Amino acid sequence: MSSGLVVPPFYPDIVEVIRSANWLVHNFGGKDVDIYNAADYQHNLQVEGTKYKVIIDMNCLQYLLNLVKRPNSTEFSRVAAAYLTFFQIADIQLDPTCAIYEKINYFDDRAEEAISNLEQFRGIDNHPLDELAAYALGCEQQLHIKPIVSPDRDQLRNKLLQYRRLTDWDSLYLCILAITNIEIDSSVSQSKKVLKFINWCVSEFRFSLASLIFAAALFGRLPAKKMMKYKPGEARDRNVASLRNMAWDLYYVDWYMQSWVAKDGHTENLILTADAGLKLTIELAVACQLAGGLGPLEPHLVHELKPIEEAYSNRHLAKRAYKSKKWGVEYRASLIKEYESRLLHTAS
C-alpha cells in the first residue's frame, strides 16, 4: 500500500473478493488505473480534495439489505458486504438515491417500504468495519444492525414523491419500448436492428446516446445475458415489470453519464452493479464518451457501425419529429400508448 494508509489485516482478502467479482464501473482514463487500491482514493481525497461517490443499483441495495433480512448469507450479499468494507476503508461514499426511486417505481404505497429500506441501509453503511468484513469473508451468516431512523419520515416521504416522474424517465421508457418492438420484429434482421432503432430515433422521437449504446449492446455480436427481459407470450404483469426494469437500467446509464458530464470537479462518480447488461452498457457508454465517438462499439457491430455513424452524423439534415408542430408531452404519450398496446396486448 502507498501513501502510508494503515489497513486492517483482512484488507487483502476483501480486495481479492471484490476484484474477482468486478462489479465496479468507473470513467478514469489510463490503462494502469487500479480501482481496487484504497490508498489511491485516500491520497486523492487528502491531497487533491477529490471525493468519490458510488451509485448503487437496486439489486446491490437489496444484497446489502439481505445482510440483515436473510438468515444465511449468499454469495451476492457477501460480495456487496466486501465492497462496503472496501469503500469504508477508502473513504468512498455510497449513493442509493436512484435505487430508492426505483424501489418506489411511481407507486405511492411503496414509499414507506422504501424509506424503511433507506433507514436500514444507513445502519448497514455505518456498521463497524470488522463485522462487515467477517460477514463478507463468510465468518458470519447474518448481522444484527439497527436502522438509523429518519427524524421526519413524512417530510422524507413527501420529498420522494414530490416528482411524479423523474426527468427523462418517460423518454427512456419509450426508447425501451421501441427497442423491444424491434427485438420481436422478425422482418428486421439482427444485423439491421441497431440501424432500425437509430432511424426511429432520428425520424420518430429523439436521439439518446444511452439508448443507442443499450441497443448496440443488446443487438450486437457480444450481448450480455438477460439484457432483454421482455418475453412474448409472458403474462402481462410480468412484461410490464420487465419493461420498467429495462427502463430503470437505461435510467442508471443516463443518470451516471449526466452526473459525469456535469460533475463539479471535486467529486468523481462510480457505479456498482452486478447486472451484466447494465454493466456492459455503462462500460460502452464510458468508452464512447472518452473516445469522443462510437468507435468502441465496433467489436459489437463490425460492418454495421459505418451506416449507424452516418445516420447519427446526418441526423440534423433529416426531417425530425421533435422539430415538428406535433412534438410535445402528448406526442410522447401517444407513442408510449401505441407501443404498450402492441407489446402488452392492451386496447389502444
Secondary structure, DSSP 4 states (H G I P E B T S, - for coil): --TT----TTHHHHHHHHHHH--EE----STT--TT-HHHHHHIIIII--EEEEEE-HHHHHHHHHHHHSSS--HHHHHHHHHHHHHHHHT-EEE-HHHHHHHHTT-GGGHHHHHHHHHHHHHHHTS-HHHHHHHHTTS-S---------S-HHHHHHHHTS-SS-TTHHHHHHHHHHHHHHHT-TTS-GGGHHHHHHHHHHHTS---HHHHHHHHHHHSSSPPTT-----TTS-HHHHHHHHHHHHHHHHHHHHHHHHHHT--SSEEEEEE---HHHHHHHHHHHHHHHHTSSGGGHHHHGGGHHHHHHHHHTGGGS--GGGSTT-SHHHHHHHHHHHHHHHH----
